[in-house]
Structures are given as structure tokens and as C-alpha cells.
């Protein structure tokens, strides 16, 4: 696990998404909140949570929230998570969140990401204010990404989230061997 803790500034990185756009973190012109989503294509937890994550992105993007999905899985051992399959997912799902590949796995290590999905919320100063799961149960759509929404609502309201950390739930990141 990395030393990236609640209140720390986000480690710097640049990744290119499936559309060829570079994403610099921290952002030069910081938005009021940023959601970094450690994810992949094949994990059943991710697949279950994706409709809720899409809804959050579509609802909060107009409020100035920046979203970036990152896959760090070893694509050689897990070809479903290859950059080509990521691009296919974005096209077929008309995915509203930029999706970047962390081939070196350096970003996942710097964030201390453990699972897919693993959500990281940054405030307007690009400091970590929440990390964990989107909500309490990937199998219950009624949860509606409540923990992520609580964190975003707090940050957008100028406050710290009441719940700063929850256990990440999902598949382990597929580290290179």
C-alpha cells in the first residue's frame, strides 16, 4: 500500500485515455472535485457497479466534477483488460468517463489501489478526502453509489466527508508477475 493518505495531495501522473487525450493529475486548473476510479473490464464487481458509476458521472460532471477511470491490470495475463478492449468498452457503452491504461502500474501503486473498483475522491486542492467502495453492496442497485455521492456532496458543499474511508470491495488488481 502506498503512503497516500486522507489529506495528502494526489501523487502526480499523466495518463492517456482511449481517445488519445492526456490527463494530468493533479489538474493544472483544479476542478472543485475529482474522482479517480481504479477499474477494469472483466471484474464482476466493476460490472455490477458500472451503471451506478455512470449515473454519478452524468449527474456530477455538470457540477464541475472531473472523472478519470484507470485500469492497471496486467493485460498480458488478462487480455479483457487490454487497451484495445478498453477502447471497445468505451465505444460500445458510450462510456462517459475517460478511461486510461496504467501500463507501468505506477499510478495504482502511488494511489495505494488494491481492488477494482477502488474510488478516490479529491477536493479542489487536489487532496484525498475519500477512498474506498462506491457504496455498501455491489449487488444492490438501490445503494446508488451512496458513499461516493456523500463524499462528492460534502466536497462540493465545502466540507469534509463524514466517512473518509471504506473498505474497497472487488477483484484484486492484477499485478505483473
C-alpha positions in Angstrom: 0.0 0.0 0.0 1.3 3.5 -0.8 1.7 6.2 1.7 -1.2 8.2 0.0 -3.4 9.0 3.0 -6.5 11.1 3.6 -5.5 14.8 3.4 -2.4 14.2 1.2 -2.0 15.8 -2.2 -2.5 13.4 -5.0 0.7 12.0 -6.5 1.5 13.5 -9.9 0.9 11.4 -13.0 -0.1 11.7 -16.7 -2.1 9.0 -18.5 -3.6 8.9 -22.0 -7.2 7.7 -22.4 -8.7 5.5 -25.0 -9.4 8.6 -27.2 -5.8 9.7 -27.1 -6.3 12.6 -24.7 -3.7 13.1 -22.0 -4.9 13.5 -18.4 -2.6 15.3 -16.0 -3.2 14.7 -12.3 -3.3 17.0 -10.4 -5.1 19.1 -12.8 -3.4 22.4 -13.7 -6.8 24.1 -13.4 -8.2 22.1 -10.5 -12.0 21.4 -10.5 -14.0 21.5 -7.3 -13.7 17.7 -7.0 -12.0 14.9 -8.9 -13.0 11.2 -8.9 -10.2 8.7 -9.8 -11.7 5.3 -10.3 -9.4 2.3 -10.3 -11.3 -0.2 -12.6 -11.0 -2.8 -15.3 -13.3 -4.5 -17.8 -13.7 -8.0 -16.5 -14.3 -7.8 -12.8 -17.9 -8.7 -11.8 -17.9 -6.1 -9.0 -17.0 -3.4 -11.6 -19.6 -4.7 -14.0 -22.3 -4.5 -11.2 -21.3 -1.0 -10.1 -20.8 0.5 -13.6 -24.4 1.6 -14.0 -24.2 3.5 -10.7 -20.8 5.0 -11.5 -22.1 6.1 -14.9 -25.1 7.8 -13.2 -22.8 9.6 -10.7 -20.6 10.8 -13.6 -23.6 12.0 -15.6 -25.1 13.8 -12.6 -22.0 15.4 -11.1 -20.0 16.3 -14.3 -22.3 19.3 -14.9 -21.4 20.4 -11.4 -17.7 20.6 -12.3 -16.6 17.3 -11.0 -13.8 15.7 -13.0 -13.8 11.9 -13.6 -10.9 9.6 -14.7 -11.1 5.8 -14.8 -7.8 4.0 -14.7 -7.1 0.3 -15.4 -3.8 -1.0 -14.2 -4.3 -4.7 -14.7 -1.7 -6.8 -16.4 -3.2 -7.0 -19.9 -0.9 -9.9 -21.0 -2.5 -12.2 -18.4 -5.9 -10.5 -18.6 -6.5 -9.7 -22.3 -10.1 -8.5 -21.5 -8.4 -5.5 -19.8 -6.1 -4.6 -22.7 -6.1 -1.0 -24.1 -7.9 -2.3 -27.2 -10.7 -3.9 -25.2 -10.9 -0.7 -23.0 -11.4 1.3 -26.2 -14.1 -1.2 -27.3 -15.8 -0.9 -24.0 -15.9 2.9 -24.2 -17.3 2.8 -27.7 -19.9 0.1 -27.1 -21.1 1.5 -23.8 -20.8 5.2 -24.9 -18.9 5.4 -21.6 -19.0 9.0 -20.1 -15.8 8.7 -18.1 -12.3 9.0 -19.7 -10.6 5.6 -19.4 -6.8 5.4 -19.3 -4.4 2.5 -19.1 -1.7 2.5 -16.4 0.7 0.1 -18.2 3.5 0.6 -15.7 1.1 0.1 -12.8 2.9 3.1 -11.2 -0.3 5.0 -10.7 -2.0 2.1 -8.9 1.0 1.8 -6.6 1.2 5.6 -6.0 -2.5 5.7 -5.1 -2.4 2.6 -3.0 -5.1 1.0 -5.1 -6.0 -2.5 -4.1 -9.2 -3.5 -5.8 -11.4 -2.9 -8.8 -13.3 -0.8 -8.3 -11.4 1.4 -5.9 -12.7 5.0 -5.7 -10.5 8.0 -4.8 -12.1 11.5 -4.3 -10.0 14.6 -4.3 -11.1 18.0 -3.2 -10.5 21.3 -5.0 -7.0 21.4 -3.6 -6.3 18.0 -5.1 -6.1 16.3 -1.7 -7.5 12.9 -0.9 -10.8 13.2 1.0 -12.3 9.8 0.4 -11.2 6.3 -0.7 -13.0 3.0 -0.8 -16.0 1.4 -2.4 -18.8 3.3 -4.3 -21.3 2.0 -1.7 -22.0 -0.8 0.7 -23.2 -3.5 -1.8 -22.3 -4.1 -5.4 -25.3 -6.4 -5.7 -27.9 -3.8 -4.5 -28.5 -1.1 -7.2 -30.6 0.8 -4.6 -27.4 1.7 -2.8 -26.9 4.1 -5.8 -23.1 4.7 -5.1 -24.2 6.4 -1.8 -20.7 6.6 -0.3 -19.3 8.2 -3.4 -22.2 10.6 -3.6 -21.8 11.5 0.1 -18.1 12.3 -0.5 -18.9 14.5 -3.5 -21.7 16.3 -1.9 -19.5 17.1 1.1 -16.7 18.4 -1.0 -18.9 20.4 -3.3 -20.5 21.9 -0.1 -17.1 22.9 1.2 -16.9 20.2 3.8 -15.0 17.0 4.5 -16.9 13.8 4.0 -18.1 12.2 7.3 -16.9 8.9 6.0 -13.4 9.3 4.7 -12.5 5.7 4.1 -14.4 2.4 3.5 -13.0 -1.0 2.6 -12.5 -1.3 -1.2 -14.5 -4.3 -2.4 -13.9 -6.1 -5.6 -11.3 -8.1 -7.6 -7.7 -7.6 -6.7 -5.6 -5.6 -9.1 -3.8 -8.0 -11.5 -0.2 -7.1 -10.8 2.5 -8.1 -13.2 4.5 -11.2 -12.1 
